[in-house]
Each structure stands twice: as structure tokens, then as C-alpha cells.
Amino acid sequence: MKGAEREIGAGPSDLDMLRGLLARLGNLLLPPRCLSCSAALDRHHAFCADCWAALDFIAEPYCAVTGEPFAFDPGSAETISASAAAHPPVYKRARAALLYTDLAARLVSRLKYGDRLELVPAFARLMAQAGGALVKEADLICPVPLHARRLFWRRFNQSAELARALSKLTGVPCDPACLIRHRATRAQVGLSAAARRRNVAGAFLVPQRKAAYLTGRRILLIDDVMTTGATVEAAARALLKAGAAEVAVLTLARVAAREAPPI
């Protein structure tokens, strides 16, 4: 009898069978589609082979500090770009999963303005892979915040959604409230690098109740896209001022820099 009970227990439980049935029913009602072109797939939250091949993944060689890709192999993984040497960022390191090409721009736009939150799990997986070393060193994940006014109109903060998904995937705790954007800023689109820095200067702060919590912690700052780095620099500066030990930056995509060869 006990042997029979073990044999019965070894099979799928009623709950497992119900979950499988619901999953199959869900796939019939909402069949898996490519997140980019909507081609039929065999699983959710994925890309078809053609769209996957069209994504421009960032891989070495890239700047050891900013993560911006080099046009050629400088021969050392510790090589830094000319811009990072001339103007060292306040953050320790930055990495991104994708170059901000037309396809990446369309996908980010769908998330930010089209409420396509089903993109988040796939994006988080790409970020976890690109920033694996940064994730291992992090004590806390913190997203770049939106100002309350913009959050009201947009309804959600895409960086916070990415941060939560990355936290769930990696086990590193996430606190979207550890940094706030206390000053409304104009959109960065169309601004020069210098104007972007002026626009976000002093826009972020750590709430007083969070200062002790952040002290001595290694923060992984999350944003959707890095263009000139002005926004993440301003946010990282606020975290460091509040007592964070160091700040690293991880974004889904970054704009490719056009500059002199690395040094």
C-alpha cells in the first residue's frame, strides 16, 4: 500500500495538471507570438529567429568603463574609450544589451508608449546576460525614476518595470523608492550632450528615510536607454552623495558613440 502511495505521488499532481490545462487553454486563446513581428512561436515572451538575428547585441570589444562598443579590437579587455579617459563618469561601470538601432528603438517605444509590458521579461533576460558581472556585485537594484507628473500621464515607469523583472530573475533586491526625481525636466530628445547634462543636473535625490539604507551598498542603476549618459550620471551622483559605496549602470540599449579610437 505504501509502495502504491509512492507511485501515485510520483506522478503529476492535480494542481500540476490544472496548471498545464490552463496553460494550453491560454495558448489557444492567446497563441505565442514574436515580440517584434508577431510571427507564430512555440512559447511566449520570445523573438522569432529573423527578429533575433536583426537585434544588434553588444559584445566585446567595448570600453571597460562605459561599455560603448569599439569599432575594432584594441587587444585588451581593460581598454577605455577616449571619452571615458577625458571625462571619467561617476559610476563605476556601465553595460547595455543592445545597440539602439531602428529595431531596438521600435521595441523600446512599444514598451514606453504602447503599454506593451509583455516585452519586459524578455528585455530583463537580455539585460541579465549583458550585465551578469554587474548583477553579481550588486547589493541593490534601483531604477531611474520618472517625475510624478510624467508618471501620472505615462501610468508606469518602464525602468522600474525592467528593474523589478531583473530582480525577480536574479534574486537581487529592488527598491524603486530609493531615488526620486524631485524636479521636472524637459524631454532629453533633441538636446545636445551639454544641454542634457544641464537639464538633469540636480534633478534626483535620495529621500532622507532611505539614506541610511543605501549607505555602503553597491547599487545597480537601471534605465531603458543610454544616449549621452547624462541621466544615469545625475542619478548615480545622487546615490553616491547619499552614501552608496558605488554605482554601476545597466540599460537595455545604448546609442553608439562616434568618437576617436580608444586609448
MILUMVEX-125782 format. One record per atom (N, C-alpha, C): x, z, y. Coordinates in steps of 0.2 Angstrom, whole numbers, padded with zeros to 4 digits, always signed. Layout:
residues N
XZY
...
This chain:
residues 263
+0004+0000-0006
+0000+0000+0000
+0004+0000+0006
+0010+0004+0006
+0014+0004+0012
+0018-0002+0013
+0019-0005+0007
+0023-0012+0007
+0018-0017+0010
+0012-0017+0009
+0007-0021+0011
+0006-0020+0019
+0006-0014+0021
+0005-0012+0028
+0011-0015+0032
+0017-0015+0029
+0023-0018+0032
+0023-0025+0033
+0020-0028+0028
+0019-0036+0028
+0014-0038+0033
+0009-0034+0033
+0004-0036+0039
+0007-0035+0046
+0011-0029+0047
+0013-0028+0053
+0019-0033+0055
+0022-0036+0050
+0027-0041+0052
+0025-0047+0055
+0018-0049+0054
+0016-0055+0057
+0014-0054+0064
+0011-0059+0068
+0009-0058+0075
+0003-0054+0075
+0003-0050+0080
-0002-0045+0082
-0008-0049+0085
-0014-0045+0085
-0020-0049+0088
-0018-0050+0095
-0015-0046+0099
-0013-0047+0106
-0009-0053+0107
-0004-0054+0102
+0000-0060+0102
-0004-0066+0101
-0008-0066+0096
-0012-0072+0095
-0017-0073+0101
-0019-0068+0104
-0024-0069+0110
-0020-0072+0116
-0014-0070+0117
-0009-0072+0122
-0008-0080+0121
-0006-0081+0114
-0005-0088+0113
-0011-0093+0114
-0017-0090+0112
-0023-0094+0113
-0024-0095+0120
-0023-0090+0124
-0024-0091+0132
-0019-0096+0135
-0013-0095+0132
-0008-0100+0135
-0010-0107+0133
-0012-0108+0127
-0014-0115+0125
-0020-0118+0129
-0025-0113+0130
-0030-0115+0134
-0028-0116+0142
-0024-0112+0144
-0021-0113+0151
-0018-0120+0152
-0014-0122+0146
-0011-0128+0147
-0015-0134+0146
-0021-0133+0143
-0026-0138+0143
-0030-0139+0150
-0031-0133+0153
-0034-0134+0159
-0029-0136+0165
-0023-0133+0165
-0018-0135+0170
-0012-0137+0166
-0011-0143+0164
-0006-0145+0160
+0001-0145+0164
+0006-0143+0160
+0013-0143+0164
+0015-0150+0167
+0017-0149+0173
+0019-0155+0177
+0026-0154+0181
+0029-0159+0182
+0036-0159+0185
+0034-0156+0192
+0038-0151+0195
+0038-0148+0201
+0039-0153+0207
+0042-0159+0205
+0043-0163+0211
+0039-0169+0210
+0038-0173+0205
+0034-0179+0205
+0028-0178+0201
+0026-0173+0198
+0020-0171+0194
+0020-0175+0187
+0025-0178+0185
+0025-0181+0178
+0024-0175+0173
+0021-0177+0167
+0019-0173+0162
+0025-0170+0159
+0025-0163+0158
+0030-0160+0154
+0028-0156+0148
+0032-0153+0145
+0030-0148+0139
+0030-0141+0141
+0032-0139+0147
+0032-0132+0150
+0032-0132+0157
+0029-0126+0160
+0028-0125+0167
+0035-0124+0170
+0034-0124+0177
+0040-0122+0182
+0046-0125+0180
+0046-0132+0179
+0052-0136+0177
+0052-0143+0181
+0057-0146+0180
+0058-0153+0183
+0058-0158+0177
+0056-0164+0178
+0057-0169+0173
+0064-0172+0174
+0067-0175+0169
+0074-0177+0168
+0076-0181+0174
+0072-0186+0177
+0073-0190+0183
+0074-0186+0189
+0070-0181+0190
+0070-0177+0196
+0076-0172+0196
+0077-0170+0190
+0083-0165+0189
+0089-0169+0190
+0090-0175+0188
+0096-0179+0190
+0096-0181+0197
+0091-0181+0201
+0091-0183+0208
+0093-0177+0212
+0092-0171+0209
+0094-0165+0213
+0102-0165+0214
+0104-0163+0220
+0111-0163+0221
+0114-0156+0221
+0116-0154+0215
+0119-0147+0214
+0126-0146+0217
+0127-0141+0220
+0133-0139+0222
+0138-0136+0217
+0143-0139+0216
+0148-0137+0211
+0155-0137+0214
+0160-0133+0211
+0167-0133+0214
+0169-0141+0214
+0173-0142+0219
+0177-0138+0223
+0173-0136+0230
+0173-0130+0232
+0169-0128+0238
+0173-0123+0241
+0172-0121+0248
+0175-0116+0251
+0174-0109+0248
+0180-0106+0247
+0179-0099+0244
+0175-0094+0248
+0174-0095+0254
+0171-0091+0258
+0164-0093+0260
+0163-0099+0263
+0156-0101+0265
+0152-0105+0259
+0156-0107+0254
+0153-0111+0249
+0151-0118+0251
+0153-0121+0256
+0152-0128+0258
+0156-0132+0254
+0154-0137+0251
+0157-0142+0246
+0163-0146+0250
+0168-0147+0246
+0174-0151+0249
+0173-0158+0246
+0175-0163+0250
+0175-0170+0248
+0180-0171+0243
+0185-0167+0242
+0190-0169+0237
+0192-0162+0234
+0196-0162+0229
+0198-0156+0226
+0205-0153+0229
+0205-0148+0232
+0211-0145+0236
+0216-0142+0231
+0214-0141+0225
+0219-0139+0220
+0219-0131+0219
+0215-0127+0223
+0214-0120+0222
+0207-0118+0223
+0204-0113+0219
+0198-0111+0220
+0197-0106+0226
+0203-0104+0228
+0203-0099+0234
+0204-0103+0241
+0204-0109+0241
+0205-0113+0247
+0199-0112+0251
+0200-0111+0258
+0194-0110+0263
+0194-0116+0267
+0188-0117+0270
+0187-0123+0275
+0191-0121+0281
+0191-0127+0285
+0194-0126+0292
+0190-0122+0296
+0183-0123+0296
+0179-0119+0300
+0179-0111+0298
+0179-0110+0292
+0180-0103+0289
+0186-0099+0292
+0192-0103+0292
+0198-0101+0294
+0198-0099+0302
+0195-0104+0305
+0195-0104+0313
+0190-0098+0315
+0184-0098+0312
+0179-0093+0313
+0176-0089+0307
+0180-0084+0305
+0178-0081+0299
+0171-0078+0300
+0167-0079+0295
+0160-0076+0295
+0160-0069+0294
+0155-0065+0296
+0154-0058+0295
+0153-0056+0288
+0149-0061+0284
+0148-0060+0277
+0154-0061+0273
+0154-0058+0267
+0160-0059+0263
+0160-0066+0260
+0155-0068+0256
+0154-0075+0253
+0147-0078+0254
+0147-0084+0254
+0140-0087+0253
+0140-0093+0248
+0135-0093+0245
+0134-0099+0240
+0127-0101+0240
+0126-0108+0238
+0120-0111+0238
+0119-0115+0231
+0113-0116+0229
+0112-0120+0223
+0112-0128+0224
+0109-0130+0230
+0108-0137+0231
+0111-0139+0238
+0113-0146+0238
+0114-0149+0245
+0107-0150+0248
+0106-0150+0254
+0099-0151+0257
+0098-0158+0258
+0097-0162+0253
+0096-0169+0253
+0088-0170+0254
+0086-0176+0254
+0079-0178+0255
+0075-0174+0250
+0077-0174+0244
+0073-0171+0239
+0072-0164+0240
+0078-0161+0241
+0078-0153+0242
+0074-0152+0248
+0074-0156+0253
+0070-0154+0259
+0063-0155+0258
+0061-0159+0254
+0054-0160+0252
+0051-0154+0248
+0055-0152+0244
+0053-0146+0239
+0053-0140+0243
+0058-0139+0248
+0058-0133+0252
+0052-0133+0257
+0050-0139+0259
+0044-0140+0264
+0038-0138+0260
+0037-0140+0254
+0031-0139+0250
+0030-0131+0249
+0036-0128+0248
+0035-0120+0247
+0033-0117+0254
+0037-0119+0259
+0036-0115+0266
+0029-0117+0269
+0027-0123+0269
+0021-0125+0272
+0016-0128+0268
+0017-0129+0261
+0012-0131+0257
+0009-0126+0252
+0012-0119+0253
+0010-0114+0249
+0011-0115+0241
+0016-0119+0240
+0017-0121+0233
+0022-0115+0230
+0019-0109+0229
+0023-0104+0226
+0025-0105+0219
+0022-0110+0215
+0024-0111+0208
+0031-0113+0208
+0034-0115+0214
+0041-0118+0214
+0046-0112+0214
+0044-0106+0216
+0048-0100+0216
+0052-0098+0210
+0049-0098+0204
+0053-0096+0198
+0058-0101+0196
+0057-0107+0197
+0062-0112+0196
+0068-0112+0201
+0066-0111+0207
+0071-0110+0213
+0075-0104+0211
+0072-0098+0209
+0076-0092+0208
+0081-0093+0202
+0079-0097+0197
+0084-0098+0192
+0090-0102+0194
+0089-0107+0198
+0094-0111+0201
+0099-0107+0205
+0096-0102+0209
+0100-0098+0213
+0104-0093+0209
+0101-0090+0204
+0104-0085+0200
+0110-0089+0196
+0109-0095+0195
+0115-0098+0191
+0121-0100+0197
+0119-0102+0202
+0124-0104+0208
+0127-0097+0210
+0124-0092+0211
+0126-0086+0214
+0127-0080+0209
+0129-0082+0202
+0130-0077+0197
+0135-0072+0199
+0140-0074+0202
+0146-0069+0203
+0143-0064+0209
+0140-0067+0214
+0137-0063+0219
+0132-0058+0217
+0128-0060+0212
+0122-0056+0209
+0125-0050+0206
+0131-0051+0202
+0134-0046+0198
+0137-0040+0202
+0139-0042+0208
+0142-0037+0213
+0137-0034+0217
+0131-0036+0218
+0126-0034+0222
+0123-0027+0220
+0122-0023+0225
+0118-0017+0223
+0110-0017+0225
+0109-0022+0230
+0103-0023+0233
+0102-0030+0235
+0096-0033+0234
+0094-0039+0237
+0089-0039+0243
+0091-0042+0248
+0087-0042+0254
+0086-0049+0257
+0080-0050+0258
+0078-0057+0261
+0079-0057+0269
+0080-0063+0271
+0080-0064+0278
+0073-0064+0281
+0071-0059+0285
+0064-0058+0287
+0061-0063+0292
+0055-0064+0292
+0051-0068+0297
+0049-0063+0302
+0048-0065+0309
+0045-0061+0314
+0037-0060+0312
+0034-0054+0313
+0027-0053+0311
+0022-0058+0314
+0024-0061+0319
+0019-0066+0322
+0019-0072+0317
+0025-0074+0316
+0026-0080+0311
+0024-0079+0304
+0025-0073+0302
+0022-0071+0295
+0015-0071+0295
+0011-0069+0301
+0004-0070+0301
+0002-0077+0300
+0005-0081+0303
+0002-0088+0303
+0004-0092+0296
+0010-0090+0294
+0013-0093+0288
+0010-0090+0281
+0008-0084+0282
+0005-0080+0277
+0010-0077+0272
+0016-0079+0271
+0021-0077+0267
+0027-0079+0269
+0032-0075+0267
+0039-0076+0269
+0043-0079+0262
+0044-0086+0263
+0047-0089+0257
+0054-0086+0255
+0058-0083+0259
+0064-0080+0257
+0063-0073+0253
+0057-0070+0255
+0055-0064+0252
+0053-0065+0245
+0049-0071+0244
+0047-0073+0238
+0053-0075+0233
+0058-0078+0236
+0064-0080+0232
+0067-0074+0230
+0068-0069+0235
+0071-0063+0233
+0068-0059+0228
+0062-0058+0228
+0058-0055+0223
+0059-0058+0216
+0058-0065+0216
+0059-0068+0209
+0066-0067+0207
+0071-0067+0211
+0078-0067+0209
+0079-0059+0206
+0076-0055+0210
+0076-0048+0207
+0073-0047+0200
+0068-0050+0199
+0064-0049+0193
+0069-0053+0187
+0072-0058+0189
+0076-0062+0184
+0082-0058+0183
+0085-0055+0188
+0092-0052+0187
+0092-0044+0186
+0087-0041+0188
+0087-0034+0187
+0090-0030+0193
+0092-0034+0198
+0095-0031+0204
+0089-0029+0209
+0089-0023+0211
+0083-0021+0215
+0082-0025+0222
+0076-0026+0224
+0075-0030+0230
+0071-0025+0235
+0073-0025+0241
+0069-0022+0246
+0068-0026+0252
+0062-0029+0253
+0061-0034+0258
+0060-0030+0265
+0060-0023+0265
+0058-0020+0271
+0065-0017+0274
+0071-0018+0271
+0077-0015+0274
+0079-0019+0280
+0076-0024+0282
+0078-0028+0288
+0072-0031+0291
+0072-0031+0297
+0066-0033+0301
+0068-0038+0306
+0064-0043+0308
+0065-0047+0314
+0061-0045+0319
+0064-0041+0324
+0061-0037+0329
+0059-0041+0335
+0063-0047+0336
+0062-0051+0341
+0060-0058+0339
+0055-0061+0342
+0053-0068+0340
+0058-0073+0343
+0059-0078+0339
+0064-0083+0341
+0061-0090+0340
+0063-0094+0344
+0061-0101+0343
+0063-0104+0337
+0060-0109+0334
+0062-0113+0328
+0069-0115+0329
+0073-0115+0324
+0080-0117+0325
+0081-0125+0324
+0076-0128+0322
+0076-0136+0321
+0078-0139+0327
+0083-0143+0327
+0084-0147+0333
+0089-0144+0338
+0091-0138+0336
+0096-0134+0341
+0103-0135+0338
+0108-0135+0343
+0115-0136+0341
+0117-0129+0338
+0123-0129+0335
+0126-0123+0332
+0126-0118+0337
+0129-0119+0343
+0129-0114+0348
+0123-0111+0350
+0118-0116+0351
+0111-0114+0353
+0108-0110+0347
+0109-0111+0341
+0106-0107+0336
+0109-0100+0336
+0115-0100+0337
+0118-0093+0337
+0115-0089+0343
+0114-0092+0349
+0111-0088+0354
+0104-0086+0353
+0101-0091+0349
+0094-0090+0348
+0092-0084+0344
+0097-0083+0339
+0095-0077+0334
+0100-0071+0335
+0104-0071+0341
+0108-0065+0342
+0104-0059+0344
+0105-0054+0340
+0101-0048+0341
+0094-0048+0339
+0092-0053+0335
+0085-0053+0333
+0083-0049+0327
+0088-0046+0323
+0087-0042+0317
+0090-0035+0318
+0086-0031+0315
+0089-0024+0315
+0086-0020+0308
+0090-0015+0306
+0088-0011+0301
+0084-0005+0303
+0078-0004+0300
+0074+0002+0303
+0078+0008+0301
+0077+0013+0306
+0081+0019+0306
+0080+0023+0299
+0074+0022+0296
+0072+0026+0290
+0076+0022+0284
+0079+0016+0285
+0082+0013+0279
+0090+0013+0280
+0092+0016+0286
+0100+0016+0287
+0103+0020+0282
+0101+0026+0280
+0105+0030+0275
+0104+0027+0268
+0099+0023+0267
+0098+0020+0260
+0103+0014+0260
+0105+0011+0265
+0109+0005+0265
+0116+0007+0265
+0118+0013+0267
+0125+0015+0268
+0129+0014+0262
+0134+0010+0262
+0139+0010+0257
+0137+0005+0251
+0131+0002+0252
+0128-0003+0247
+0131-0010+0249
+0132-0014+0243
+0133-0021+0243
+0127-0025+0243
+0126-0029+0249
+0119-0032+0250
+0120-0039+0248
+0115-0042+0244
+0114-0049+0243
+0109-0052+0248
+0110-0055+0253
+0106-0058+0258
+0103-0065+0256
+0096-0065+0255
+0093-0071+0253
+0090-0075+0258
+0091-0082+0258
+0087-0086+0263
+0086-0093+0259
+0081-0097+0262
+0080-0103+0258
+0085-0109+0260
+0087-0110+0266
+0092-0115+0268
+0097-0112+0273
+0103-0114+0272
+0108-0113+0277
+0110-0119+0280
+0110-0119+0287
+0112-0125+0291
+0118-0124+0294
+0119-0120+0299
+0125-0118+0303
+0127-0111+0300
+0123-0108+0297
+0124-0101+0296
+0123-0096+0301
+0120-0098+0307
+0119-0093+0312
+0114-0088+0310
+0109-0090+0307
+0103-0085+0305
+0106-0079+0300
+0110-0082+0295
+0112-0077+0290
+0118-0072+0293
+0121-0075+0298
+0127-0071+0301
+0124-0066+0305
+0118-0067+0309
+0115-0062+0313
+0112-0057+0309
+0109-0059+0303
+0106-0054+0299
+0111-0050+0295
+0117-0053+0293
+0122-0049+0290
+0125-0044+0295
+0126-0046+0301
+0129-0042+0306
+0124-0036+0307
+0118-0036+0307
+0113-0031+0307
+0114-0026+0302
+0115-0029+0296
+0115-0025+0289
+0122-0021+0290
+0127-0024+0292
+0134-0021+0292
+0134-0015+0297
+0131-0017+0303
+0130-0012+0308
+0127-0005+0306
+0122-0006+0301
+0118-0001+0299
+0122+0003+0293
+0128+0001+0291
+0132+0004+0286
+0133+0001+0280
+0130-0005+0278
+0131-0009+0272
+0139-0010+0271
+0141-0009+0265
+0148-0010+0263
+0150-0017+0264
+0146-0022+0262
+0147-0029+0263
+0141-0033+0262
+0141-0039+0264
+0135-0043+0263
+0137-0050+0261
+0134-0052+0255
+0135-0059+0253
+0129-0063+0254
+0129-0069+0254
+0123-0073+0256
+0122-0078+0250
+0116-0079+0248
+0114-0084+0243
+0108-0087+0245
+0108-0094+0246
+0102-0098+0248
+0101-0103+0242
+0095-0106+0243
+0093-0111+0238
+0097-0118+0240
+0097-0119+0246
+0100-0126+0248
+0105-0124+0254
+0109-0129+0256
+0113-0129+0262
+0114-0136+0264
+0115-0136+0271
+0117-0143+0274
+0124-0144+0273
+0126-0150+0271
+0133-0152+0270
+0136-0152+0277
+0142-0148+0277
+0146-0149+0284
+0150-0155+0284
+0151-0157+0290
+0155-0163+0291
+0161-0161+0296
+0167-0159+0293
+0172-0157+0296
+0179-0159+0294
+0184-0156+0297
+0191-0158+0295
+0192-0156+0287
+0197-0158+0284
+0199-0156+0277
+0200-0149+0277
+0200-0146+0271
+0201-0139+0270
+0208-0137+0271
+0210-0131+0273
+0217-0129+0274
+0219-0123+0268
